Amino acid sequence: MPETSVLYVLNGPNLNLLGVREPDLYGHETLADVQARCERAADGTTVVFRQTNHEGELIDWVQEARTEACALVLNPAGYGHTSVALLDALKTLTIPIVECHLSNPAARERFRHRSYVSSVAAGVVSGFGPISYELAVRAALALVQERAGARGRSV
C-alpha cells in the first residue's frame, strides 16, 4: 500500500450532469456539491476528485491510484455494468476499493444488477443519493486505518 494519505474519488460517465439529469432519480445536488461532501467526510485526508465520460481516461486514473492513493472510491456509472477493461485495471490495485452509486442499481433495470466492479470492491454503498459518497469515503478511510493498525502504523 502506498505511504500516502491521498484518497481518490473517481466518477464515470454522465455524472458531470448531476443536478440536471433525471433529478427525481439522482437529486438536485451537482457534482461540485458531491465533491464538497467527500472533502468534508475525508476529515483532512487529501481528496483527488475526478470525473470523465471516457473509459480510457478512467482506467488511466485507476492505474495512477495504484501508486498515488491509499484508497479508491469509485462510481463507475454505466461502466460498472459493461467494462471488463475497468475491472482488469482495478484488479491491479492493492488498496481498498469502495464502489459507490447514488441510486440503488438492484432496484433499477435488470442490466444494472450486475457490476464488474463489485467483484473487486471491499464493499458497495448505494441508494442514498449524495450521502452514498460520504459513507463510501468514511468506509474507505476506515479500511486504510484498519490495514495500517494491522501493520502497526498509522496513515
C-alpha contacts under 8 A as a table, 3 or more apart, distances in Angstrom:
res1	aa1	res2	aa2	distance
1	M	67	T	7.94
1	M	70	C	6.56
1	M	94	T	6.26
1	M	95	I	5.84
2	P	66	R	7.93
2	P	67	T	5.97
2	P	68	E	6.55
2	P	69	A	6.46
2	P	70	C	5.89
3	E	70	C	7.23
3	E	155	V	7.27
4	T	68	E	7.01
4	T	69	A	6.23
4	T	70	C	5.71
4	T	155	V	6.94
5	S	45	T	5.73
5	S	46	T	6.47
5	S	69	A	6.92
5	S	70	C	5.84
5	S	155	V	6.12
6	V	45	T	6.07
6	V	46	T	4.80
6	V	47	V	5.84
6	V	48	V	7.03
6	V	68	E	7.06
6	V	69	A	4.90
6	V	70	C	5.74
6	V	71	A	7.48
7	L	45	T	6.86
7	L	46	T	6.13
7	L	47	V	4.89
7	L	48	V	6.16
7	L	69	A	5.40
7	L	70	C	5.81
7	L	71	A	5.30
7	L	72	L	6.04
7	L	73	V	7.66
7	L	141	L	7.92
8	Y	47	V	5.84
8	Y	48	V	4.78
8	Y	49	F	6.13
8	Y	65	A	6.64
8	Y	69	A	6.10
8	Y	70	C	7.96
8	Y	71	A	6.41
8	Y	72	L	4.86
8	Y	73	V	6.20
9	V	47	V	6.91
9	V	48	V	6.06
9	V	49	F	4.80
9	V	50	R	6.48
9	V	72	L	5.92
9	V	73	V	4.67
9	V	74	L	5.80
9	V	75	N	7.91
10	L	48	V	8.00
10	L	49	F	5.96
10	L	50	R	5.08
10	L	51	Q	5.93
10	L	58	L	7.47
10	L	61	W	7.78
10	L	72	L	7.51
10	L	73	V	6.35
10	L	74	L	4.93
10	L	75	N	6.27
10	L	76	P	7.57
11	N	15	L	6.69
11	N	49	F	7.96
11	N	50	R	6.07
11	N	51	Q	4.43
11	N	52	T	6.46
11	N	58	L	7.83
11	N	74	L	6.04
11	N	75	N	4.83
11	N	76	P	5.76
11	N	77	A	7.12
12	G	15	L	6.43
12	G	51	Q	5.78
12	G	52	T	5.38
12	G	53	N	5.88
12	G	54	H	7.61
12	G	55	E	7.67
12	G	58	L	6.94
12	G	75	N	6.13
12	G	76	P	4.62
12	G	77	A	5.13
12	G	78	G	7.27
12	G	79	Y	6.92
13	P	16	N	7.40
13	P	51	Q	7.34
13	P	52	T	5.74
13	P	53	N	3.96
13	P	54	H	6.92
13	P	76	P	7.47
13	P	77	A	6.03
13	P	78	G	6.78
13	P	79	Y	7.63
14	N	17	L	5.55
14	N	18	L	7.59
14	N	52	T	7.95
14	N	53	N	6.35
14	N	77	A	7.65
15	L	18	L	5.41
15	L	31	L	6.78
15	L	51	Q	7.05
15	L	77	A	7.56
16	N	30	T	7.73
16	N	31	L	6.08
16	N	51	Q	6.83
16	N	52	T	7.83
17	L	20	V	5.75
17	L	21	R	5.51
17	L	30	T	7.36
17	L	31	L	7.57
18	L	21	R	5.69
18	L	23	P	7.58
18	L	26	Y	6.90
18	L	27	G	7.46
18	L	28	H	6.93
18	L	29	E	6.43
18	L	30	T	4.78
18	L	31	L	5.73
19	G	22	E	7.81
19	G	23	P	5.87
19	G	26	Y	7.30
19	G	27	G	6.03
19	G	28	H	3.96
19	G	29	E	4.91
19	G	30	T	4.76
19	G	31	L	7.73
20	V	23	P	5.91
20	V	28	H	6.84
21	R	26	Y	7.35
22	E	25	L	5.45
22	E	26	Y	6.05
22	E	27	G	7.49
23	P	26	Y	4.93
23	P	27	G	4.31
23	P	28	H	5.47
24	D	27	G	5.68
25	L	103	S	7.00
26	Y	102	L	6.38
26	Y	103	S	6.67
26	Y	129	G	6.39
27	G	129	G	6.98
29	E	32	A	7.99
29	E	33	D	5.78
29	E	34	V	7.04
29	E	130	P	7.57
30	T	33	D	5.08
30	T	34	V	6.47
31	L	34	V	4.91
31	L	35	Q	6.13
32	A	35	Q	4.97
32	A	36	A	6.30
33	D	36	A	5.15
33	D	37	R	6.36
34	V	37	R	5.02
34	V	38	C	6.28
34	V	130	P	6.02
34	V	133	Y	7.21
35	Q	38	C	5.06
35	Q	39	E	6.24
35	Q	49	F	6.62
36	A	39	E	5.12
36	A	40	R	6.23
37	R	40	R	5.20
37	R	41	A	6.13
37	R	130	P	7.84
37	R	131	I	7.99
37	R	133	Y	7.46
37	R	134	E	6.23
38	C	41	A	5.05
38	C	42	A	6.03
38	C	47	V	7.54
38	C	133	Y	6.33
38	C	134	E	5.54
38	C	137	V	6.44
39	E	42	A	5.09
39	E	43	D	6.85
39	E	44	G	7.70
39	E	45	T	7.81
39	E	46	T	7.58
39	E	47	V	6.17
40	R	43	D	5.54
40	R	44	G	7.83
41	A	134	E	5.56
41	A	137	V	6.43
41	A	138	R	6.37
42	A	45	T	5.21
42	A	46	T	7.35
42	A	47	V	7.22
42	A	137	V	6.32
42	A	138	R	6.74
42	A	141	L	7.55
51	Q	58	L	7.92
52	T	55	E	7.63
52	T	57	E	6.85
52	T	58	L	6.45
54	H	57	E	5.47
54	H	58	L	6.45
55	E	58	L	5.16
55	E	59	I	6.28
55	E	79	Y	7.42
55	E	86	L	7.68
56	G	59	I	5.04
56	G	60	D	6.18
57	E	60	D	4.97
57	E	61	W	6.31
58	L	61	W	5.14
58	L	62	V	6.28
58	L	86	L	7.81
59	I	62	V	5.01
59	I	63	Q	6.22
59	I	85	A	7.62
59	I	86	L	5.80
59	I	89	A	6.25
60	D	63	Q	5.13
60	D	64	E	6.20
61	W	64	E	4.85
61	W	65	A	6.12
62	V	65	A	5.04
62	V	66	R	6.56
62	V	89	A	6.54
62	V	90	L	6.60
63	Q	66	R	5.23
63	Q	67	T	7.60
63	Q	89	A	6.37
63	Q	90	L	7.72
63	Q	92	T	7.70
63	Q	93	L	7.77
64	E	67	T	5.90
64	E	68	E	6.12
65	A	68	E	4.86
65	A	69	A	4.86
65	A	70	C	7.94
65	A	71	A	7.75
65	A	72	L	7.17
65	A	93	L	7.89
66	R	69	A	6.41
66	R	92	T	7.25
66	R	93	L	5.22
66	R	94	T	7.17
66	R	95	I	7.15
69	A	72	L	7.04
69	A	95	I	7.62
70	C	95	I	5.93
70	C	96	P	7.44
70	C	144	V	6.69
71	A	95	I	5.11
71	A	96	P	4.86
71	A	97	I	6.06
71	A	140	A	6.04
71	A	141	L	7.05
71	A	144	V	6.86
72	L	95	I	7.18
72	L	96	P	6.22
72	L	97	I	4.79
72	L	98	V	6.28
72	L	140	A	7.01
73	V	97	I	5.87
73	V	98	V	4.80
73	V	99	E	5.93
73	V	100	C	6.68
73	V	136	A	6.47
73	V	137	V	6.54
73	V	140	A	6.91
74	L	97	I	7.23
74	L	98	V	6.24
74	L	99	E	4.98
74	L	100	C	5.76
75	N	80	G	8.00
75	N	99	E	5.93
75	N	100	C	4.79
75	N	101	H	5.67
76	P	79	Y	5.28
76	P	80	G	4.99
76	P	99	E	7.71
76	P	100	C	7.85
76	P	117	V	7.79
77	A	80	G	5.88
77	A	101	H	7.30
78	G	81	H	5.73
78	G	82	T	6.82
79	Y	82	T	5.02
79	Y	83	S	5.15
79	Y	86	L	7.55
80	G	83	S	6.15
80	G	86	L	7.88
80	G	114	R	7.99
80	G	115	S	5.01
80	G	116	Y	5.55
80	G	117	V	5.66
81	H	111	F	7.23
81	H	112	R	6.16
81	H	113	H	7.96
81	H	114	R	5.87
81	H	115	S	4.77
81	H	116	Y	6.05
82	T	115	S	7.85
82	T	116	Y	7.38
83	S	86	L	5.23
83	S	87	L	6.52
83	S	116	Y	7.09
84	V	87	L	4.92
84	V	88	D	6.15
84	V	116	Y	6.90
85	A	88	D	5.07
85	A	89	A	6.35
86	L	89	A	5.13
86	L	90	L	6.20
86	L	117	V	7.79
87	L	90	L	5.06
87	L	91	K	6.20
87	L	116	Y	6.01
87	L	117	V	5.90
87	L	120	V	7.67
88	D	91	K	5.17
88	D	92	T	7.02
89	A	92	T	5.58
89	A	93	L	7.52
90	L	93	L	5.56
90	L	117	V	7.68
90	L	120	V	7.05
91	K	120	V	6.62
93	L	96	P	7.94
95	I	144	V	7.88
96	P	121	A	7.27
96	P	122	A	6.30
96	P	140	A	6.27
96	P	143	L	6.60
96	P	144	V	6.94
97	I	120	V	7.36
97	I	121	A	4.81
97	I	122	A	5.66
97	I	123	G	7.42
97	I	140	A	6.89
98	V	121	A	5.34
98	V	122	A	5.73
98	V	123	G	5.27
98	V	124	V	5.81
98	V	125	V	7.44
98	V	136	A	6.14
98	V	139	A	7.49
98	V	140	A	6.12
99	E	117	V	6.89
99	E	118	S	6.68
99	E	121	A	6.09
99	E	122	A	7.96
99	E	123	G	6.32
99	E	124	V	4.63
99	E	125	V	6.29
99	E	136	A	7.42
100	C	124	V	5.79
100	C	125	V	4.89
100	C	126	S	5.68
100	C	132	S	6.39
100	C	133	Y	6.39
100	C	136	A	6.36
101	H	104	N	6.78
101	H	105	P	7.64
101	H	124	V	7.97
101	H	125	V	6.38
101	H	126	S	4.51
101	H	127	G	6.51
101	H	129	G	7.53
101	H	132	S	6.58
101	H	133	Y	7.71
102	L	126	S	5.69
102	L	127	G	5.35
102	L	128	F	5.92
102	L	129	G	4.12
102	L	130	P	5.95
102	L	131	I	7.91
102	L	132	S	6.04
102	L	133	Y	7.74
103	S	126	S	5.81
103	S	127	G	4.07
103	S	128	F	6.59
103	S	129	G	6.02
104	N	107	A	5.50
104	N	108	R	6.85
104	N	126	S	5.14
104	N	127	G	4.03
104	N	128	F	7.80
105	P	108	R	5.16
105	P	109	E	7.48
105	P	112	R	5.39
105	P	113	H	5.72
105	P	126	S	7.51
105	P	127	G	7.68
106	A	109	E	7.73
106	A	110	R	7.65
106	A	112	R	6.79
106	A	113	H	4.95
107	A	113	H	7.98
108	R	112	R	6.51
108	R	113	H	7.45
109	E	112	R	5.59
109	E	113	H	7.22
110	R	113	H	5.41
111	F	114	R	6.49
112	R	115	S	7.10
115	S	118	S	5.48
115	S	119	S	7.48
116	Y	119	S	5.93
116	Y	120	V	7.83
117	V	120	V	5.74
117	V	121	A	6.20
118	S	121	A	5.02
118	S	122	A	7.91
118	S	123	G	7.18
118	S	124	V	6.82
121	A	124	V	6.98
124	V	136	A	7.73
125	V	128	F	7.93
125	V	132	S	5.68
125	V	133	Y	7.72
125	V	135	L	7.01
125	V	136	A	5.99
126	S	129	G	7.54
126	S	132	S	5.72
127	G	132	S	6.81
128	F	131	I	5.40
128	F	132	S	4.94
129	G	132	S	5.66
129	G	133	Y	7.94
130	P	133	Y	5.62
130	P	134	E	7.21
131	I	134	E	5.10
131	I	135	L	6.30
132	S	135	L	5.20
132	S	136	A	6.04
133	Y	136	A	4.95
133	Y	137	V	6.05
134	E	137	V	5.21
134	E	138	R	6.24
135	L	138	R	5.17
135	L	139	A	6.06
136	A	139	A	5.03
136	A	140	A	6.04
137	V	140	A	5.18
137	V	141	L	6.20
138	R	141	L	5.28
138	R	142	A	6.03
139	A	142	A	5.03
139	A	143	L	6.21
140	A	143	L	5.17
140	A	144	V	6.40
141	L	144	V	4.94
141	L	145	Q	6.23
142	A	145	Q	5.06
142	A	146	E	6.04
143	L	146	E	4.95
143	L	147	R	6.15
144	V	147	R	5.21
144	V	148	A	6.11
144	V	155	V	7.33
145	Q	148	A	4.96
145	Q	149	G	5.97
145	Q	154	S	6.51
145	Q	155	V	6.51
146	E	149	G	5.11
146	E	150	A	6.20
147	R	150	A	5.05
147	R	151	R	6.37
148	A	151	R	5.04
148	A	152	G	6.11
148	A	153	R	5.12
148	A	154	S	5.24
148	A	155	V	6.41
149	G	152	G	4.84
149	G	153	R	5.58
149	G	154	S	6.33
150	A	153	R	7.77
